[in-house]
Amino acid sequence: MTALITRDELAKEIAANTVTVLDALGPEYYAKAHLPGALNLIEDDVADRAPDLLPDRDAAIVTYCSNAACGNSQAVASKLEALGYTNVRKYREGIQDWADAGLTVETSA
């Protein structure tokens, strides 16, 4: 199972620009709202897009989706780990928790 990261830990890493954040929801959800600087990468695209998006397989990566019940972030994390990525964590709570805490989200609009 992929290691988890808390909201506060993730906020610090985003602010320090020491992590790549991956939104594991579909493009339509990503366009509406995503964590600051997040890239959109869904499960079906991991094998094809990850090598270009994430060339450093040892870099810090965090996946997330809508909430703790959403399995998309774990699916993306598992596929990344299977491809040899060594520092993948999952923000278990998801974007809803982030927004509810009053933290900034971005849109693609």
C-alpha positions in Angstrom: 0.0 0.0 0.0 1.2 3.5 -0.9 2.3 5.7 2.0 -0.1 8.5 3.0 0.6 12.2 3.3 -1.4 14.6 5.5 -3.0 17.9 4.3 -0.5 20.0 6.3 2.5 18.0 5.0 1.3 18.3 1.4 0.7 22.0 1.8 4.3 22.5 3.0 5.7 20.5 0.1 3.6 22.4 -2.5 4.7 25.7 -1.0 8.4 24.6 -1.1 8.0 23.2 -4.6 9.4 19.9 -3.6 6.7 17.6 -4.9 4.9 16.8 -8.1 1.1 16.6 -7.4 -1.0 14.4 -9.6 -4.8 14.8 -9.9 -6.1 11.3 -10.6 -9.6 12.4 -11.6 -10.8 12.8 -15.2 -10.0 16.0 -17.2 -13.5 17.4 -16.7 -13.0 17.4 -12.9 -9.4 18.7 -13.2 -10.7 21.6 -15.2 -13.1 22.6 -12.5 -10.7 22.5 -9.6 -7.3 21.0 -8.7 -4.6 21.4 -6.1 -2.0 24.2 -6.8 0.4 23.1 -9.6 -1.2 19.7 -10.0 -0.9 17.7 -13.2 -3.8 15.6 -14.5 -2.9 11.9 -14.9 -5.6 9.3 -14.9 -5.1 5.5 -14.4 -5.5 4.6 -18.1 -2.8 7.1 -19.1 0.0 6.3 -16.6 2.0 3.9 -18.7 2.0 6.2 -21.8 2.3 9.6 -20.1 4.3 9.1 -16.9 7.8 8.8 -18.5 7.4 12.2 -20.1 5.6 13.9 -17.2 7.8 12.4 -14.5 11.3 11.6 -15.9 12.9 11.4 -12.4 11.7 8.1 -10.9 13.0 9.0 -7.5 11.3 12.4 -7.2 8.6 13.1 -4.7 5.1 12.5 -6.2 1.7 12.7 -4.5 -1.5 11.5 -6.0 -5.0 12.6 -5.0 -8.6 12.4 -6.1 -11.9 13.7 -4.8 -12.1 12.3 -1.2 -11.0 9.4 1.0 -13.5 7.0 -0.6 -12.1 7.6 -4.2 -9.9 4.9 -5.4 -8.4 6.7 -8.4 -5.4 8.1 -6.5 -4.4 4.6 -5.2 -4.8 3.1 -8.7 -2.5 5.8 -10.2 0.0 5.4 -7.3 0.1 1.6 -7.8 0.8 1.9 -11.5 3.6 4.4 -10.9 5.1 2.1 -8.3 4.9 -0.8 -10.8 6.8 1.4 -13.3 9.6 1.9 -10.8 8.7 5.2 -9.2 10.2 5.1 -5.7 8.8 8.1 -3.8 5.0 8.0 -4.4 2.6 9.0 -1.7 -1.2 9.4 -1.6 -3.2 12.3 -0.2 -5.9 10.2 1.3 -8.4 13.0 2.0 -8.6 14.5 -1.5 -9.5 17.8 -3.0 -12.8 18.2 -1.1 -10.9 18.1 2.2 -8.4 20.6 0.8 -11.1 23.1 -0.3 -13.1 22.6 2.9 -9.9 23.6 4.9 -10.0 26.9 3.0 -6.8 26.1 0.9 -6.4 27.5 -2.6 -7.5 25.4 -5.6 -6.8 26.2 -9.2 -8.9 25.8 -12.3 -8.1 25.2 -16.0 -10.7 27.8 -17.1 
